[in-house]
Amino acid sequence: MLLKNNIPIRYVFGKIKAEVALVTAYAILVAVMYLNFHFTRISIPIAVPTMLGTILSLLLAFRSNQAYDRWWEARTLWGAIVNDSRSLTRQILNFVDTPYTSVEALYFKERFVKRQIAWCYSLGQSLRKLPPLQEADKFMTKEQLAFLQEYTNKPVGLLELHGEDLRFAYKEGWINKYQQVEIDRTLTRLCNAMGGCERIKNTVFPATYSLYTHLALVLFILMLPFGVIDVFGVMMVPLVVAIASSFLLIEKMAIHLQDPFENKPTDTPMSSIAQTIDRDLRQMLREYKEPEVVAKPPQKVTFFVL
């Protein structure tokens, strides 16, 4: 996703260039028929496309709101994943305790936290239908990667490994039953967030509603030139193109927002969020270092004496 960067105008209008070309050709054809062949009876009252445009505006507004609600829910779920990942790491680092700090316990904490980082990367990749372990494999051992081969849904397998490690820590006496319950609640919230993301991903926006809205838009564009040609004449062409482009862009915006996990510039910034979780969790492990900024050498200034 393009985060705070401005989306190029070429990208925006590139999504509707074919439709705009057809609308332009259609408007020019109507203008030529009206001016050169004197088909004066092809005009209609402006109130007709006005009424249809009002109805279409309501339909597009409703669809845009529903699409934005899906996008915002996806962003809210990933915000919860950030918080729960931090909480899980804090619980593991503070709850797991031994009389003497053993190497095995330290390794357990590191393995658990890095697996949570891997889970965040894997979930984002899975939702985008990309290789799920592309960014996550560097945080896991060979044994864990072998274990995940049995799972189609890799994030589910990672949560299963979390549960097994949690049971192991309880049996070893590193945590008590109350701490085990609290950590398990955090894992449950992570699982619920993952299920919410998968629900949005796998629930298709109603096709009939999209079809009816698009047909209403096409009918409005077909009628618009006949309603304004008496008033604007040949200047009807740029007016029709401008109005049609506005409605087409709104429709495209709704289409893009309704699928927040499609690896588009308008989707949920899962990669950026996973990188933030990666940084925070590794800082809690005291492993993260900020990248060094290479200082630029000072420029030489030459003075000329006249």
Buried (B, 14 or more C-beta within 10 A) or exposed (E): BEEEEEEEEEEEEEBBEEBBEEBBEBBBEBBEBBEEEEEEEEBBEBEBBEEBBEEBEEBBEEBBEBBBEBBEBBBEBBEBBBEBBBBBBBBBBEBBBEEEEEEEBEEBBBBBBBBBBBBBBBBBBBBBEEEBBEBBBEBBEEEBBEBBEEBEBBBBBBBBBBEEBBEEBBEBEBBEEEBBEBBBEBBEBBBEBBEBBBEBBEEEBEEEEBEEBBEBBEEBBBBBBBBBBBEBEEEBBEBBBEBBBEBBBBBBBBBBBBBBBBBEEBBBBBBEBBBBBBEBBBEBBEEEEEEEEEEEEEEEEEEEEE
